[in-house]
Amino acid sequence: MDSVLARVSKTFHSTFETDPQLITLDTVPGDIPAWDSMGHVSLASGLEQEFNVNLDVDDLMAMENVREIVRVLNEKLERK
């Protein structure tokens, strides 16, 4: 899980220019000013590229915080 979180943090950095060390499983959209609806789309695109996965609408809706992002990605990676 840590390696997935590290890669998610890297994607947050490239998408929102945040300090990757500030991204934890407890990070929520309110913690990142640019993580609004459009930012969520940009983040999803970055995650798809970083993890080489396809995220569908249900995945995007479930990804309400970093903990859920990691969970969704772990499920996707297990299916590969």
TORBAVEX-389736 format. One record per residue: residue number from 1; x, y, z of N, C-alpha, C in turn. Coordinates in pm, whole numbers, plus 50000, padded with zeros to 5 digits. Layout:
% residues N
   n  n.px  n.py  n.pz ca.px ca.py ca.pz  c.px  c.py  c.pz
 NUM     X     Y     Z     X     Y     Z     X     Y     Z
...
% end
This chain:
% residues 80
   n  n.px  n.py  n.pz ca.px ca.py ca.pz  c.px  c.py  c.pz
   1 50082 49881 50000 50000 50000 50000 50087 50126 50000
   2 50201 50120 50068 50287 50237 50075 50339 50279 49938
   3 50373 50182 49853 50423 50220 49722 50313 50286 49639
   4 50190 50238 49655 50078 50301 49585 50059 50443 49638
   5 50062 50458 49769 50047 50592 49829 50158 50685 49782
   6 50280 50635 49773 50391 50719 49726 50368 50765 49583
   7 50318 50677 49500 50291 50713 49360 50171 50807 49351
   8 50071 50789 49437 49957 50881 49442 50007 51019 49485
   9 50094 51024 49585 50150 51151 49631 50227 51221 49520
  10 50301 51143 49443 50375 51197 49328 50278 51258 49227
  11 50166 51190 49204 50066 51241 49110 50000 51368 49163
  12 49974 51373 49293 49921 51496 49353 50019 51611 49331
  13 50148 51582 49348 50250 51685 49328 50247 51736 49184
  14 50243 51646 49088 50247 51690 48948 50116 51756 48906
  15 50005 51718 48968 49875 51776 48932 49850 51909 49002
  16 49878 51913 49132 49843 52030 49214 49962 52107 49268
  17 50084 52064 49235 50206 52127 49285 50210 52131 49438
  18 50166 52021 49500 50168 52009 49645 50295 51937 49688
  19 50330 51954 49813 50442 51879 49871 50395 51735 49886
  20 50461 51639 49819 50416 51500 49826 50415 51445 49969
  21 50498 51498 50056 50502 51451 50194 50378 51490 50273
  22 50301 51585 50223 50180 51628 50292 50059 51541 50257
  23 50074 51455 50157 49964 51369 50114 49967 51242 50197
  24 49859 51220 50273 49846 51100 50356 49713 51033 50323
  25 49690 50918 50383 49562 50849 50362 49445 50932 50411
  26 49471 51026 50500 49365 51109 50557 49340 51238 50480
  27 49413 51260 50371 49396 51382 50291 49261 51380 50221
  28 49190 51492 50230 49058 51508 50167 49063 51631 50077
  29 48966 51643 49986 48968 51757 49894 48980 51894 49962
  30 48922 51910 50079 48932 52038 50149 49074 52076 50189
  31 49163 51977 50191 49303 52003 50227 49384 52058 50110
  32 49334 52039 49987 49406 52080 49866 49316 52180 49791
  33 49350 52310 49796 49261 52411 49736 49223 52383 49589
  34 49313 52329 49511 49284 52307 49368 49208 52177 49342
  35 49183 52098 49446 49114 51969 49428 48963 51992 49427
  36 48918 52056 49322 48776 52077 49300 48731 51980 49191
  37 48615 52000 49132 48565 51904 49032 48657 51895 48911
  38 48706 52006 48864 48798 52002 48749 48933 51945 48791
  39 48978 51978 48909 49102 51923 48960 49094 51772 48976
  40 48975 51723 49012 48954 51579 49028 48973 51509 48893
  41 48924 51570 48787 48940 51513 48653 49088 51511 48615
  42 49158 51619 48642 49302 51625 48613 49379 51522 48694
  43 49341 51508 48821 49405 51409 48907 49380 51268 48853
  44 49257 51240 48815 49223 51107 48761 49305 51076 48637
  45 49320 51174 48551 49400 51155 48430 49545 51124 48466
  46 49599 51197 48560 49735 51173 48604 49751 51035 48667
  47 49651 50992 48744 49656 50860 48806 49648 50750 48700
  48 49566 50771 48599 49557 50672 48491 49692 50656 48423
  49 49761 50765 48400 49892 50759 48336 49995 50695 48429
  50 49997 50736 48554 50096 50685 48650 50082 50535 48673
  51 49957 50487 48680 49933 50347 48714 49896 50260 48593
  52 49884 50324 48477 49846 50253 48355 49715 50175 48375
  53 49615 50245 48424 49482 50188 48446 49378 50279 48382
  54 49259 50227 48366 49146 50307 48321 49048 50322 48437
  55 49012 50445 48466 48917 50472 48574 48782 50506 48512
  56 48678 50438 48559 48543 50467 48507 48472 50564 48601
  57 48350 50599 48566 48274 50698 48643 48254 50651 48787
  58 48225 50522 48806 48207 50470 48941 48335 50485 49023
  59 48450 50462 48960 48578 50480 49029 48595 50625 49070
  60 48567 50716 48978 48583 50859 49007 48493 50903 49122
  61 48371 50850 49124 48276 50885 49230 48323 50830 49366
  62 48386 50714 49364 48432 50652 49489 48557 50720 49545
  63 48630 50787 49460 48758 50845 49499 48739 50981 49568
  64 48676 50976 49687 48642 51098 49760 48756 51151 49847
  65 48857 51068 49870 48971 51107 49953 49089 51017 49915
  66 49204 51043 49970 49323 50966 49931 49309 50820 49971
  67 49251 50791 50085 49232 50652 50127 49152 50574 50023
  68 49046 50634 49971 48964 50568 49869 49036 50559 49734
  69 49116 50659 49703 49196 50655 49580 49290 50535 49585
  70 49358 50518 49697 49451 50406 49712 49374 50273 49704
  71 49258 50266 49766 49178 50143 49762 49138 50108 49619
  72 49086 50207 49545 49044 50184 49406 49163 50139 49321
  73 49275 50207 49338 49393 50171 49259 49445 50032 49294
  74 49445 49998 49422 49488 49863 49461 49399 49757 49397
  75 49269 49782 49393 49177 49687 49328 49208 49676 49179
  76 49233 49788 49115 49265 49787 48972 49395 49709 48946
  77 49494 49733 49031 49624 49669 49012 49618 49518 49039
  78 49532 49477 49131 49516 49334 49160 49455 49260 49042
  79 49374 49329 48964 49307 49267 48848 49397 49255 48728
  80 49509 49324 48729 49601 49323 48613 49672 49190 48603
% end
